[in-house]
């Protein structure tokens, strides 16, 4: 359950960006999570309101985009989804591959809440 720790750090990062850019209210925070990371998206969604409680992000939404776990086969140079292929190249059945994506966790975007009177 390291998701709560990650969320607390995310809230701090966004609050710092808000202060630096004189932003009052955030509508949505968009993060990208790799399929092969140890982060559980369900827990991120569940704990997000708790991590934001009492902060400038209270009431904001969290949007999660998944990054596929892709590998590059060293034998046939095929890029494939490691999870769908169960760690083996679907073309040549080799298990000698290099990780290309899927372990990331990134803050992608912050949507600012627009004042309804504008």
C-alpha positions in Angstrom: 0.0 0.0 0.0 2.7 2.4 -1.0 0.1 4.2 -3.2 -0.8 6.5 -0.3 2.8 7.6 0.0 3.0 8.2 -3.7 -0.2 10.2 -3.6 1.0 12.4 -0.7 4.1 13.2 -2.8 2.0 13.9 -5.8 -0.2 16.3 -3.9 2.9 18.1 -2.6 4.3 18.3 -6.1 1.0 19.8 -7.5 0.7 22.2 -4.6 4.2 23.5 -5.3 3.3 24.0 -9.0 0.2 25.8 -7.9 2.1 28.1 -5.7 4.8 28.8 -8.3 2.2 29.6 -10.9 -0.4 31.4 -8.7 -3.1 28.8 -9.3 -6.0 28.8 -6.8 -7.9 25.6 -7.7 -7.3 22.4 -9.6 -10.0 20.5 -11.4 -8.2 17.3 -12.5 -4.8 15.8 -12.1 -3.8 13.3 -14.8 -1.1 10.7 -14.1 0.3 7.9 -16.2 1.0 4.5 -14.7 2.9 1.7 -16.3 1.1 -1.7 -16.6 4.2 -3.4 -15.1 4.8 -0.9 -12.2 4.0 -1.9 -8.7 1.3 0.8 -8.4 -2.3 -0.4 -8.2 -4.6 2.1 -10.0 -7.6 1.0 -8.0 -5.8 2.0 -4.7 -4.7 5.3 -6.3 -8.4 6.1 -7.1 -9.6 5.0 -3.7 -7.0 6.9 -1.7 -6.8 10.1 -3.8 -9.6 11.9 -1.8 -7.8 11.1 1.5 -4.4 12.3 0.2 -6.1 15.6 -0.9 -8.0 16.2 2.3 -7.2 19.6 3.7 -4.9 20.5 0.8 -5.4 22.9 -2.1 -6.4 19.8 -4.2 -9.3 18.9 -2.1 -12.3 18.2 -4.4 -10.2 17.7 -7.5 -10.4 14.6 -9.6 -7.7 12.0 -10.5 -7.5 10.7 -14.0 -5.3 7.6 -14.6 -3.9 6.7 -18.0 -2.3 3.3 -18.4 1.0 2.8 -20.2 1.3 -0.6 -21.8 4.1 -2.9 -20.7 6.0 -3.3 -24.0 9.2 -5.2 -24.6 11.5 -5.5 -27.6 12.5 -9.0 -28.6 16.3 -9.4 -29.0 15.9 -12.2 -31.6 13.3 -10.9 -34.1 13.1 -7.2 -33.1 9.3 -7.4 -32.5 7.8 -5.0 -30.0 5.1 -6.8 -28.0 3.0 -6.4 -24.9 4.8 -8.4 -22.2 1.7 -9.1 -20.2 -0.5 -10.3 -23.1 2.4 -12.5 -24.3 3.2 -13.8 -20.8 6.9 -12.7 -21.1 7.6 -14.4 -24.4 7.8 -12.9 -27.9 4.6 -13.8 -29.8 6.5 -14.1 -33.1 9.5 -16.3 -32.2 8.6 -17.4 -28.6 11.9 -16.1 -27.2 12.1 -14.9 -23.7 15.2 -12.6 -24.3 13.7 -9.1 -24.5 14.3 -5.6 -23.4 11.7 -3.5 -21.4 10.6 -0.5 -23.4 7.7 0.8 -21.3 5.4 -0.1 -18.5 7.2 0.7 -15.3 6.6 4.5 -15.4 4.7 6.7 -13.0 4.4 10.3 -14.3 2.4 13.4 -13.6 1.1 14.2 -17.1 -1.3 17.2 -16.8 -3.0 19.5 -14.4 -6.3 21.0 -15.3 -7.1 24.3 -13.7 -10.6 24.9 -12.4 -12.1 27.7 -14.3 -14.1 30.3 -12.5 -17.8 29.9 -13.5 -18.1 33.7 -13.8 -15.6 34.0 -16.6 
